[in-house]
Amino acid sequence: MENNLLGDGFKLPKGLTDYGVAAQSWNQYAEENGLTPELNQAGHIQGADVTLNARNDNVVFTGGFKMNVNDLLLDFRITSHCDLGCDLCFRNPGISDSSLDDAKLVINKMHDIGFRRIGFTGGEPTSRKDFISLIEYAKGKGFMTYLSTVGHRFIIDHSKLNSILDWVGMPIDGIDKETNTDIRSKKMSNQHRVIKNILIWLPKADNKINIKLKLKLTTVVSNSNVNDLNDLNELVSWVKNLPYKTQAWRFYQFCPLGVGKEKREKLEIDESVFKEKMQELKERHPDTPISWATFEERDKANVVMEPNFDIIIPDGENYTYLCNMLNDSKEKIINSIFGNKIILDKCEKNRFWLDNMEFTS
Protein backbone atom coordinates (compact mmCIF):
# COMPACT_ATOMS: atom_id res chain seq x y z
CA MET A 1 0.00 0.00 0.00
CA GLU A 2 1.44 3.39 -0.99
CA ASN A 3 1.70 6.38 1.33
CA ASN A 4 -1.46 8.47 1.55
CA LEU A 5 -2.45 11.67 3.32
CA LEU A 6 -5.51 11.20 5.53
CA GLY A 7 -7.07 14.43 6.68
CA ASP A 8 -5.06 16.82 8.88
CA GLY A 9 -1.82 15.63 7.27
CA PHE A 10 -1.70 12.17 8.84
CA LYS A 11 0.28 9.74 6.71
CA LEU A 12 -0.57 6.14 6.03
CA PRO A 13 2.88 4.47 5.78
CA LYS A 14 3.49 1.61 3.43
CA GLY A 15 2.67 -1.73 5.04
CA LEU A 16 1.72 -1.36 8.67
CA THR A 17 0.61 1.92 10.20
CA ASP A 18 -0.83 3.14 13.43
CA TYR A 19 -1.73 6.80 13.32
CA GLY A 20 -4.98 7.93 14.93
CA VAL A 21 -7.09 10.00 12.54
CA ALA A 22 -10.59 11.38 12.36
CA ALA A 23 -12.96 8.53 11.62
CA GLN A 24 -14.89 10.47 8.99
CA SER A 25 -11.79 10.63 6.76
CA TRP A 26 -12.07 6.91 6.02
CA ASN A 27 -14.93 7.30 3.59
CA GLN A 28 -12.78 9.51 1.37
CA TYR A 29 -9.75 7.26 1.80
CA ALA A 30 -11.72 4.12 0.95
CA GLU A 31 -13.23 5.72 -2.14
CA GLU A 32 -9.85 6.93 -3.42
CA ASN A 33 -8.24 3.53 -2.88
CA GLY A 34 -11.00 1.28 -4.14
CA LEU A 35 -11.87 -0.16 -0.73
CA THR A 36 -15.36 -1.03 0.43
CA PRO A 37 -15.07 -0.93 4.21
CA GLU A 38 -18.06 -1.74 6.36
CA LEU A 39 -18.64 -0.37 9.83
CA ASN A 40 -20.31 -2.85 12.15
CA GLN A 41 -21.77 -2.38 15.61
CA ALA A 42 -18.50 -3.31 17.26
CA GLY A 43 -16.81 -0.34 15.61
CA HIS A 44 -14.63 -2.38 13.26
CA ILE A 45 -14.07 -1.23 9.69
CA GLN A 46 -12.75 -3.94 7.40
CA GLY A 47 -11.78 -3.73 3.77
CA ALA A 48 -9.20 -5.19 1.38
CA ASP A 49 -5.82 -5.66 3.05
CA VAL A 50 -6.36 -3.37 5.98
CA THR A 51 -8.36 -3.68 9.19
CA LEU A 52 -9.34 -0.46 10.91
CA ASN A 53 -10.69 0.11 14.37
CA ALA A 54 -12.94 3.11 14.88
CA ARG A 55 -13.91 4.02 18.40
CA ASN A 56 -14.37 7.44 19.96
CA ASP A 57 -13.51 8.99 16.59
CA ASN A 58 -10.07 7.40 16.62
CA VAL A 59 -8.83 4.84 14.13
CA VAL A 60 -5.84 2.57 14.44
CA PHE A 61 -4.46 0.68 11.45
CA THR A 62 -3.44 -2.81 12.42
CA GLY A 63 -2.42 -4.24 9.10
CA GLY A 64 -5.09 -6.92 9.12
CA PHE A 65 -4.59 -7.71 12.81
CA LYS A 66 -7.75 -7.06 14.77
CA MET A 67 -6.39 -6.08 18.19
CA ASN A 68 -7.72 -2.70 19.32
CA VAL A 69 -5.68 -0.35 21.47
CA ASN A 70 -8.36 -0.77 24.10
CA ASP A 71 -7.97 -4.57 24.05
CA LEU A 72 -4.34 -4.48 25.20
CA LEU A 73 -3.65 -4.79 28.91
CA LEU A 74 -0.68 -2.54 29.69
CA ASP A 75 1.20 -3.50 32.86
CA PHE A 76 2.12 -0.37 34.83
CA ARG A 77 4.90 -1.11 37.31
CA ILE A 78 4.00 1.68 39.70
CA THR A 79 7.03 0.81 41.83
CA SER A 80 10.14 -1.32 41.50
CA HIS A 81 10.31 -1.67 45.28
CA CYS A 82 9.76 -4.99 46.99
CA ASP A 83 11.42 -6.32 50.13
CA LEU A 84 10.23 -9.94 49.82
CA GLY A 85 13.40 -11.09 48.04
CA CYS A 86 11.82 -13.68 45.72
CA ASP A 87 14.36 -15.64 43.69
CA LEU A 88 12.10 -15.81 40.64
CA CYS A 89 11.35 -12.07 40.45
CA PHE A 90 11.53 -10.51 36.97
CA ARG A 91 11.40 -6.82 37.97
CA ASN A 92 14.10 -4.27 37.19
CA PRO A 93 15.14 -2.96 40.64
CA GLY A 94 16.36 0.53 41.45
CA ILE A 95 13.98 2.68 39.39
CA SER A 96 12.55 5.57 41.41
CA ASP A 97 8.79 5.89 41.77
CA SER A 98 7.07 8.61 39.79
CA SER A 99 5.01 11.28 41.50
CA LEU A 100 1.27 10.76 41.81
CA ASP A 101 0.64 13.78 39.57
CA ASP A 102 2.91 12.47 36.80
CA ALA A 103 1.33 9.03 37.04
CA LYS A 104 -2.11 10.60 36.62
CA LEU A 105 -0.87 12.56 33.59
CA VAL A 106 0.30 9.32 32.02
CA ILE A 107 -3.00 7.58 32.76
CA ASN A 108 -4.75 10.52 31.07
CA LYS A 109 -2.48 10.14 28.04
CA MET A 110 -3.12 6.41 27.88
CA HIS A 111 -6.84 7.15 27.87
CA ASP A 112 -6.46 9.74 25.11
CA ILE A 113 -4.53 7.23 22.97
CA GLY A 114 -7.27 4.66 23.42
CA PHE A 115 -6.02 2.30 26.14
CA ARG A 116 -8.79 0.96 28.36
CA ARG A 117 -7.04 -1.84 30.27
CA ILE A 118 -4.37 -1.18 32.87
CA GLY A 119 -2.58 -3.54 35.24
CA PHE A 120 -0.94 -2.25 38.42
CA THR A 121 2.17 -4.29 39.12
CA GLY A 122 5.65 -3.93 40.58
CA GLY A 123 7.73 -4.74 42.54
CA GLU A 124 4.96 -5.10 45.04
CA PRO A 125 2.45 -2.41 44.04
CA THR A 126 0.81 -2.28 47.47
CA SER A 127 4.12 -1.08 48.94
CA ARG A 128 3.44 2.25 47.27
CA LYS A 129 1.34 4.29 49.71
CA ASP A 130 -0.87 5.85 47.04
CA PHE A 131 -1.53 2.69 45.02
CA ILE A 132 -5.25 2.78 45.82
CA SER A 133 -5.43 6.40 44.63
CA LEU A 134 -3.91 5.35 41.30
CA ILE A 135 -6.35 2.48 40.82
CA GLU A 136 -9.24 4.73 41.81
CA TYR A 137 -8.13 7.38 39.32
CA ALA A 138 -7.84 4.86 36.48
CA LYS A 139 -11.25 3.38 37.27
CA GLY A 140 -12.71 6.89 37.25
CA LYS A 141 -11.37 7.32 33.71
CA GLY A 142 -13.13 4.15 32.64
CA PHE A 143 -10.25 1.68 32.67
CA MET A 144 -10.56 -2.01 33.39
CA THR A 145 -8.26 -2.35 36.40
CA TYR A 146 -6.03 -5.29 37.34
CA LEU A 147 -3.85 -5.60 40.42
CA SER A 148 -0.97 -8.08 40.63
CA THR A 149 -0.06 -8.56 44.28
CA VAL A 150 1.17 -11.18 46.71
CA GLY A 151 -2.05 -10.50 48.59
CA HIS A 152 -0.65 -9.78 52.03
CA ARG A 153 -2.73 -6.58 52.30
CA PHE A 154 -5.72 -7.72 50.26
CA ILE A 155 -8.14 -8.39 53.12
CA ILE A 156 -7.11 -5.15 54.85
CA ASP A 157 -7.61 -3.07 51.69
CA HIS A 158 -10.57 -4.95 50.25
CA SER A 159 -13.22 -2.44 51.32
CA LYS A 160 -11.38 0.31 49.44
CA LEU A 161 -10.62 -1.83 46.40
CA ASN A 162 -14.04 -3.43 46.12
CA SER A 163 -15.61 -0.81 43.86
CA ILE A 164 -12.55 0.13 41.80
CA LEU A 165 -10.87 -3.20 41.03
CA ASP A 166 -11.96 -5.61 38.28
CA TRP A 167 -9.22 -8.26 38.53
CA VAL A 168 -6.72 -9.33 41.14
CA GLY A 169 -3.87 -11.74 40.45
CA MET A 170 -2.02 -13.54 43.23
CA PRO A 171 0.73 -16.18 43.24
CA ILE A 172 0.75 -19.64 44.74
CA ASP A 173 3.73 -21.85 43.91
CA GLY A 174 3.54 -24.54 46.56
CA ILE A 175 1.58 -25.73 49.56
CA ASP A 176 4.36 -26.01 52.12
CA LYS A 177 6.89 -23.65 53.66
CA GLU A 178 9.90 -25.43 52.20
CA THR A 179 8.80 -25.10 48.58
CA ASN A 180 7.69 -21.50 48.99
CA THR A 181 10.96 -20.57 50.66
CA ASP A 182 13.02 -22.32 47.99
CA ILE A 183 11.28 -20.82 44.96
CA ARG A 184 10.61 -17.41 46.48
CA SER A 185 11.97 -16.48 49.91
CA LYS A 186 11.63 -17.05 53.63
CA LYS A 187 9.29 -14.05 53.83
CA MET A 188 7.00 -15.84 51.37
CA SER A 189 7.07 -19.19 53.17
CA ASN A 190 3.42 -18.95 54.23
CA GLN A 191 2.09 -17.76 50.86
CA HIS A 192 -0.15 -20.81 50.49
CA ARG A 193 -1.87 -19.90 53.75
CA VAL A 194 -2.31 -16.30 52.57
CA ILE A 195 -4.13 -17.48 49.45
CA LYS A 196 -6.24 -20.03 51.33
CA ASN A 197 -7.30 -17.43 53.88
CA ILE A 198 -8.35 -15.03 51.12
CA LEU A 199 -10.33 -17.67 49.24
CA ILE A 200 -12.14 -18.68 52.42
CA TRP A 201 -12.73 -15.08 53.53
CA LEU A 202 -14.04 -13.66 50.24
CA PRO A 203 -17.40 -15.46 50.07
CA LYS A 204 -18.55 -14.27 53.48
CA ALA A 205 -21.68 -12.18 53.12
CA ASP A 206 -20.50 -9.49 55.51
CA ASN A 207 -17.57 -8.74 53.19
CA LYS A 208 -19.97 -7.21 50.65
CA ILE A 209 -18.16 -8.79 47.75
CA ASN A 210 -18.08 -6.98 44.45
CA ILE A 211 -19.56 -9.73 42.29
CA LYS A 212 -17.60 -8.38 39.33
CA LEU A 213 -14.26 -9.00 41.04
CA LYS A 214 -12.34 -11.67 39.18
CA LEU A 215 -9.51 -13.70 40.66
CA LYS A 216 -6.51 -15.07 38.79
CA LEU A 217 -4.02 -17.42 40.43
CA THR A 218 -0.51 -17.79 39.04
CA THR A 219 2.01 -20.56 39.61
CA VAL A 220 5.60 -20.41 38.42
CA VAL A 221 6.93 -23.88 37.66
CA SER A 222 10.64 -24.34 38.27
CA ASN A 223 13.11 -26.91 39.51
CA SER A 224 12.01 -25.99 43.02
CA ASN A 225 8.45 -27.23 42.62
CA VAL A 226 8.29 -29.35 39.47
CA ASN A 227 8.50 -32.53 41.53
CA ASP A 228 5.70 -31.33 43.79
CA LEU A 229 2.97 -31.34 41.16
CA ASN A 230 1.21 -34.11 43.06
CA ASP A 231 0.87 -31.58 45.86
CA LEU A 232 -0.30 -29.00 43.33
CA ASN A 233 -2.82 -31.56 42.13
CA GLU A 234 -4.21 -31.64 45.66
CA LEU A 235 -4.21 -27.85 45.70
CA VAL A 236 -6.22 -27.69 42.47
CA SER A 237 -8.75 -30.11 43.94
CA TRP A 238 -8.98 -27.99 47.07
CA VAL A 239 -9.53 -24.75 45.12
CA LYS A 240 -12.27 -26.36 43.02
CA ASN A 241 -14.25 -27.10 46.18
CA LEU A 242 -14.03 -23.58 47.58
CA PRO A 243 -17.15 -21.40 47.51
CA TYR A 244 -15.32 -18.51 45.82
CA LYS A 245 -14.76 -19.20 42.14
CA THR A 246 -11.47 -18.49 40.40
CA GLN A 247 -11.70 -17.19 36.85
CA ALA A 248 -8.18 -18.05 35.70
CA TRP A 249 -5.23 -20.15 36.85
CA ARG A 250 -2.07 -19.71 34.84
CA PHE A 251 1.05 -21.86 35.17
CA TYR A 252 4.26 -20.31 33.85
CA GLN A 253 7.61 -21.83 33.02
CA PHE A 254 10.30 -19.99 34.98
CA CYS A 255 11.72 -17.06 32.99
CA PRO A 256 15.28 -15.86 33.72
CA LEU A 257 14.47 -12.14 33.62
CA GLY A 258 15.40 -9.23 35.88
CA VAL A 259 16.36 -10.34 39.38
CA GLY A 260 15.47 -13.93 38.52
CA LYS A 261 18.25 -14.14 35.95
CA GLU A 262 20.73 -14.58 38.79
CA LYS A 263 18.87 -17.73 39.93
CA ARG A 264 18.55 -19.48 36.59
CA GLU A 265 20.88 -22.34 37.50
CA LYS A 266 18.73 -23.09 40.54
CA LEU A 267 15.28 -22.58 39.01
CA GLU A 268 15.45 -23.11 35.25
CA ILE A 269 13.37 -26.00 33.94
CA ASP A 270 13.41 -27.65 30.53
CA GLU A 271 10.46 -26.73 28.32
CA SER A 272 9.63 -30.34 27.47
CA VAL A 273 9.50 -31.28 31.16
CA PHE A 274 7.29 -28.28 31.87
CA LYS A 275 4.84 -29.18 29.10
CA GLU A 276 4.72 -32.81 30.20
CA LYS A 277 3.92 -31.88 33.80
CA MET A 278 1.27 -29.39 32.71
CA GLN A 279 -0.43 -31.92 30.48
CA GLU A 280 -0.49 -34.42 33.35
CA LEU A 281 -2.09 -31.83 35.60
CA LYS A 282 -4.69 -30.90 33.00
CA GLU A 283 -5.57 -34.55 32.40
CA ARG A 284 -6.25 -34.96 36.11
CA HIS A 285 -8.51 -31.91 36.06
CA PRO A 286 -10.14 -31.71 32.63
CA ASP A 287 -13.02 -29.63 33.97
CA THR A 288 -10.74 -26.96 35.45
CA PRO A 289 -9.57 -23.97 33.35
CA ILE A 290 -5.89 -24.62 33.90
CA SER A 291 -3.70 -23.04 31.25
CA TRP A 292 0.01 -22.51 30.88
CA ALA A 293 2.69 -20.69 28.94
CA THR A 294 6.29 -21.56 28.19
CA PHE A 295 9.18 -19.12 28.38
CA GLU A 296 9.05 -18.74 24.60
CA GLU A 297 5.29 -18.14 24.61
CA ARG A 298 5.67 -15.40 27.20
CA ASP A 299 8.59 -13.78 25.39
CA LYS A 300 7.43 -10.46 23.86
CA ALA A 301 3.95 -11.33 25.15
CA ASN A 302 3.28 -8.46 27.53
CA VAL A 303 3.83 -4.73 27.31
CA VAL A 304 5.23 -3.20 30.49
CA MET A 305 5.50 0.41 31.65
CA GLU A 306 8.26 1.03 34.19
CA PRO A 307 7.90 3.51 37.10
CA ASN A 308 9.70 6.10 34.92
CA PHE A 309 7.13 5.45 32.13
CA ASP A 310 9.54 3.60 29.83
CA ILE A 311 7.61 1.06 27.76
CA ILE A 312 9.46 -2.26 27.51
CA ILE A 313 8.82 -5.85 26.48
CA PRO A 314 10.53 -9.06 27.66
CA ASP A 315 12.91 -10.04 24.89
CA GLY A 316 14.83 -13.23 25.53
CA GLU A 317 16.66 -12.82 28.83
CA ASN A 318 16.47 -9.03 28.72
CA TYR A 319 13.98 -6.25 28.20
CA THR A 320 13.77 -4.19 25.02
CA TYR A 321 12.90 -0.50 25.18
CA LEU A 322 10.07 0.67 22.92
CA CYS A 323 9.19 4.23 23.92
CA ASN A 324 8.29 6.50 26.85
CA MET A 325 4.63 7.09 27.67
CA LEU A 326 5.22 10.53 29.22
CA ASN A 327 7.70 12.07 26.80
CA ASP A 328 6.97 10.56 23.38
CA SER A 329 4.22 11.54 20.97
CA LYS A 330 1.03 9.54 20.75
CA GLU A 331 1.95 8.50 17.23
CA LYS A 332 5.34 7.15 18.30
CA ILE A 333 3.82 5.28 21.24
CA ILE A 334 1.20 3.56 19.10
CA ASN A 335 3.71 2.80 16.37
CA SER A 336 6.21 1.32 18.83
CA ILE A 337 3.64 -0.99 20.42
CA PHE A 338 1.13 -1.72 17.68
CA GLY A 339 3.55 -1.62 14.76
CA ASN A 340 4.78 -5.14 15.50
CA LYS A 341 2.37 -7.95 14.66
CA ILE A 342 4.46 -10.49 16.59
CA ILE A 343 4.03 -8.52 19.82
CA LEU A 344 0.30 -8.11 19.30
CA ASP A 345 -0.25 -11.74 18.39
CA LYS A 346 1.65 -13.00 21.43
CA CYS A 347 0.01 -10.48 23.78
CA GLU A 348 -3.43 -11.59 22.68
CA LYS A 349 -2.60 -15.27 23.20
CA ASN A 350 -0.96 -14.62 26.57
CA ARG A 351 -3.91 -12.62 27.91
CA PHE A 352 -6.75 -14.69 26.46
CA TRP A 353 -8.10 -15.26 29.96
CA LEU A 354 -9.31 -11.65 30.11
CA ASP A 355 -12.03 -12.34 27.57
CA ASN A 356 -12.46 -16.11 27.69
CA MET A 357 -13.19 -16.57 31.36
CA GLU A 358 -13.97 -19.95 32.80
CA PHE A 359 -14.84 -20.82 36.36
CA THR A 360 -13.48 -23.54 38.56
CA SER A 361 -16.35 -25.46 40.05
ZAKOLGU-933547 format. One record per residue: residue in one letter; x, y negated, z negated of N, C-alpha, C in turn. Coordinates in steps of 0.05 Angstrom, whole numbers, plus 5000, padded with zeros to 4 digits. Layout:
N
AXYZXYZXYZ;...
//
This chain:
361
M501750245000500050005000501849755000;E501349565018502949325020502149124998;N504048934993503448724973501048554982;N499448484963497148314969496848104947;L495847874954495147674934492247704926;L491747724899489047764889488247534872;G486847344882485947114866488147004849;D488146764842489946644822492846724826;G493646814849496446874855497447134844;F495747314833496647574823497447744847;K499647884844500648054866499948344860;L499248484881498948774879501448904891;P503348994874505849114884505249364900;K507149434916507049684931507149914912;G505450114917505350354899503650304875;L504950294852503450274827503549994816;T501349894807501249624796499549614771;D499649384758498349374731497549094723;Y497248914741496548644734493648604729;G492848474707490048414701489148184719;V486948214732485848004749482847984745;A481747764755478847724753477447944768;A475448064755474148294768472748224794;Q471747974796470247914820472047904845;S474647894842476447874865476648144880;W475648364867475948624880474148654904;N471848524905470148544928471648444953;Q472948214950474448104973476848284980;Y478248374959480548554964479748804978;A477548934969476649184981475849135010;E474448915015473548865043475948825061;E478048675052480348615068482048865073;N481849065055483549295058482049555065;G479549525073478049745083477349945062;L477049855036476350035015473350015010;T472150214999469350214991469050284962;P470050124944469950194916467050184905;E466550344885463950354873464250304843;L462650134832462750074803460550234789;N461450414771459450574757458950464729;Q457250584714456550484688458850484668;A460750654673463050664655465050444660;G464650294682466450074688468750154705;H468650384718470750484735470250414764;I472150304778471950254806473850434820;Q472850604838474550794852474250754882;G476550764895476450754925479150814936;A479150974958481651044972483751144953;D486151024955488451134939488850984913;V486950834905487350674880484950714862;T485450734836483350744816483550484800;L481350344796481350094782479550124757;N480349984737478649984713477749704707;A475249654706474149384702472549364677;R473649234657472249204632472848924622;N470948784611471348514601472648334621;D471948364646473048204668476048244672;N477148464663479948524668480048784683;V482048794701482349034717485249124715;V485649384712488349494711488649694733;F490549664751491149864771492550094757;T491750334763493150564752493950764773;G494150684797495250854818493851124820;G491251134816489851384818489551524791;F491051424770490851544744488751394728;K486951534715484551414705484751314676;M487051304664487251224636486950914634;N484950824619484650544614486550454593;V487150194592488650074571487350134544;N484750114544483350154518483050454510;D484050634526484150914519486650994505;L488750834507491350904496491550824467;L492251014450492750964422495650874419;L496050624410498650514406499350534377;D501550664370502450704343504050464333;F502950314314504250074303505650154277;R508350174278509850224254510049964238;I508149924220508049664206510349634186;T511749854180514149844163515850084170;S518450044167520350264170521150374143;H519950254122520650334094519250594086;C520650764073519551004060521751114042;D520951174017522851263997522551563991;L521051704009520551994004522752174013;G524452074031526852224039526352484054;C524352494071523652744086525852804107;D526753054107528753134126527853114155;L525253154160524253164187523352894198;C523752684183522752414191523852324218;F522152204234523152104261523051804263;R522851664240522851364241525651254246;N525751004254528250854256528450684231;P530250744212530350594187531650324191;G531250144172532749894171531649664186;I529249694198528049464212526249314193;S526649054191525148894172522248874180;D520448854160517648824165517048554177;S515048534194514148284204512448144183;S511947884188510047744170507247834177;L505447794159502547854164501547684187;D502247424187501347244209502247344236;D504847414238505847514264504547774272;A504047944253502748194259499848144270;K498547954258495847884268495947764296;L497947604301498347494328498647714349;V500147914341500648144360498048304363;I496648344342494048484345492148334363;N492148064361490547904379491447934408;K494047944412495047974439494348254450;M494648454434493848724442490848724451;H489248584436486348574443485948424469;D487348214473487148054498487948224522;I490048384519490948554541488948774547;G487548864527485549074532485749314514;F487749324496488049544477485649544458;R484649784452482449814433482950034413;R485350164414485950374395488750314383;I488850304356491350244343491750434319;G494150544317494850714295496850564277;F496350584251498150454232499950674220;T502550654226504350864218506850734205;G508950894200511350794188513750964196;G515650984178515550954149512951054137;E512550974113509951024099508350764099;P506350744116504950484119503750374094;T502950554075501650464051503650334031;S506250354038508250224021508349924027;R507149834049506949554055504449444040;K504849234024502749144006500249044021;D500548944045498348834059497249024081;F497749284079496949464100493949474103;I492449444081489549444084488649194098;S489948974093489148724107489648754137;L491748894146492248934174490149114187;I489449334173487349504184484649364185;E484049204164481549054164481448854187;Y483748724192483748524214483348664241;A484648884245484349034270481549134274;K480349234253477549324255475649094261;G476248864249474648624255474748534284;K476948604297477348544326476048754344;G475148964332473749174347475449414354;F477849444341479549664347478549924333;M479050154346478950404332481450424316;T481250484290483550474272484250754262;Y486850804262487951064253490251004233;L490251154212492351124192493851384188;S496451384192498151624187499551584161;T498951754141499951714114500351984101;V502051994081502352244066499952284048;G498452074043495952104028496152063998;H498451983988498751963959496951743947;R496251543964494551323954491751333965;F491151543980488651543995486151533977;I486051683956483751683938483551413924;I485851293916485851033903484750813922;D485550823947484850613966482250673982;H481050903978478950993995476650793996;S475850673974473650493974474050253991;K476650173994477249944011477550024040;L478350274045478850374072476250474085;N474350544068471950694078470650564102;S470350304102468850164123470550064146;I473150094144474949974164476750184178;L476550434169478350644179476650854194;D477550924219476151124234477451404231;W480051404231481651654229483751634208;V484251854195486651874177488052134183;G490652114186492352354191494152394168;M494352644158496052714135497452974140;P499953004130501553244135501153454114;I501353704123501553934105503254144119;D505554194108507554374122507854634108;G506854664084507154914069505254914045;I505055134032503255154009504655233983;D507255163982508755203958510954993956;K511854943932513854733927516454783942;E517255033944519855093956519855013985;T517755094000517655024028517454724033;N515754594017515454304020518054154014;T519454243994521954113987524054164009;D524054404020526054464040525654314066;I523154294075522654164101522353864098;R521553774075521253484070523153394049;S522253394024523953304002522753383975;K524253343954523353413927520853243920;K520852993929518652813923516052903937;M516353073958514053173973513353463965;S514453553943514153843937511253923931;N509653733922506853793915504953693937;Q505953663962504253553983501753723988;H502053993986499754163990497554113970;R498354043945496353983925494953713931;V496553523941495453263949493253303969;I493753453990491753504011489353654000;K489853853984487554013973485753833956;N487053663940485453493922483753293939;I484853193961483353013978480953153991;L481453394001479353534015477153633996;I477853673971475753743952474253483942;W475753273940474553023929472752883949;L473452883975471952733995468952793996;P468153043995465253093999463453013975;K464652923953462952853930461152613937;A458652643930456652443938457352163926;D458552163902459051903890461451753903;N462751883922464951753936463951583959;K461351603965460151443987461751464013;I462051704022463751764045462751624070;N464551504084463851404111463651644129;I461351704139460951954154462351944181;K463351704188464851684213467851734209;L468751754184471551804179472352084189;K474452084205475352334216478152404205;L478552654199481052744187482652924205;K485252854208487053014224489253114206;L489753374206492053484191494253534211;T496753504202499053564219500953744204;T502053934219504054114208506454124227;V508754064216511254084232512454364227;V512854504249513954784247516954774252;S518454874233521354874235522455134223;N525055154222526255384210525655414180;S524755194168524055204140521355334134;N519555334153516955454148515955644169;V517555704189516655874211516056154201;N517456244180517056514169514756514149;D513656284144511456274124508756234137;L508556314163505956274177503756454166;N504556664152502456824139501156664117;D502856504103501756324083500056104096;L501056004119499455804133496855924143;N496856174150494456314157492456304134;E493356354110491656334087490656044083;L492355854089491655574086489455504106;V489655594131487655544151484955654141;S485055904131482556024121481355864099;W483055764081482055604059480755344068;V482055204087480954954098478254994111;K478055224125475555274140473155304120;N473755384096471555424076470955174059;L472454964064471954724048469554574059;P468154424041465754284050466354044068;Y468753934066469453704084470653814109;K469653734132470553844157472753684169;T474753824180477153704192476753704222;Q477153474234476653444263478953534280;A481353534270483653614286485853724268;W487253924277489554034263491754094284;R493753924283495953944303498454064291;F499554264304502154374297504254284316;Y506454174306508554064323511254214319;Q512554274341515254374340517054144329;F518854204311520654004300522053854323;C522153584321523453414340525853274327;P528253314337530653174326530752884334;L529152714322528952434328529452274302;G530552024305530851854282532451974260;V531451954236532752074212533052374215;G531052504227530952794230533152904247;K534452734264536552834281538852944265;E539352834241541552924224541053194212;K538553294213537753554201537153764222;R537953714247537153904268538254184264;E540654204254541854474250540154634230;K539054494210537554624189534654684198;L533454504214530654524220529854604248;E531654584267530954624295530054914300;I527954944315526755204321526555234351;D527055474361526855534389523955504399;E523655394423520955354434519355604437;S520755814446519356074451518356194424;V519856164403519056264377516656094367;F516855834371514655664363512055734377;K512155774403509755844418508556114409;E510356304405509456564396508056554369;K509156404350507856384324505256234326;M505056034343502555884346500356054358;Q501156214378499156384390498156594370;E499956694354499056884333497056754314;L497656514306495856374288493156314301;K493156234326490656184340489056434344;E490356664349488956914352487556994326;R488756934304487556994278485156814272;H485156584284483056384279481956274305;P480756434321479756344347477556134346;D476156124323474055934321474855664308;T477455634304478555394291480055234312;P479654964313480954794333483854744328;I485354954325488254924322489454864349;S491254674350492654614375495554544368;W497254554388500054504382501454374406;A503854274400505454144421508354194416;T509754264438512654314436514154054436;F516754064431518453824432518153694460;E518253864481518153754508515453624513;E513353744503510653634508510253374493;R511653334471511353084456513252874466;D515352954481517252764492515852564511;K516152304507514952094523511852104520;A510852224499507952274497506552084477;N507951894466506651694449508151434451;V506551214452507750954454507750824426;V510050734418510550644390511350354390;M510250194371511049924367512449904340;E514949824341516549794316515649554300;P516649534274515849304258516649034270;N518649034288519448784302518048754329;F516048924334514348914357515649014383;D517949144381519149284403517349524410;I516749564436515249794445517250004455;I517050244443518950454450517450714455;I518750904467517651174470519851374463;P519151604451521151814447522051924474;D524651934477525852014502528252194497;G527652464497529752654489530152624459;E532652594452533352564423533652274415;N532752094432532951814426530351674433;Y530251414428528051254436528851064459;T527051024477527550844500525850594496;Y527150364499525850104496524250044522;L521849944519520149874542519749564543;C519049444521518449154522517949064493;N517248814490516648704463513848584464;M512148674446509348584447508948294440;L510748184424510447894416511647714437;N513947774447515447594464514947614494;D514247854504513947894532511247814542;S511047764568508447694581506647934581;K504047884583502148094585502648274609;E503448144631503948304655506248494651;K508448404639510748574634510048804615;I508448744595507648944575506049164589;I504049094604502449294618504049444638;N505849304653507449444673509349644660;S510549564637512449744623511149994613;I508649974603507350204592505750354612;F504150214628502350344646503450384675;G505950294679507150324705508550594708;N508250774689509651034690507551254686;K506851384708504751594707505551824688;I508151884686508952104668508252034639;I508751794631508151704604505151724599;L503551624617500651624614499551904613;D500552074631499552354632500152494606;K502552464596503352604571501952484547;C501552224547500052104524497252204523;E495952224546493152324546493052614536;K494852784545494853054536495453084506;N497352914496498152924469495952834450;R494252644459492252524442489452614450;F489152844462486552944471484552964448;W485553014424483853054401482152814394;L482952574403481452334398478652344410;D478552464434475952474449474652744449;N476252954445475153224446475153344418;M473653234400473653314373472253584369;E473453754353472153994344472253994314;F470554164302470354164273471154444263;T472754454242473054714229470554774214;S469855024212467355094199467755344181;
//
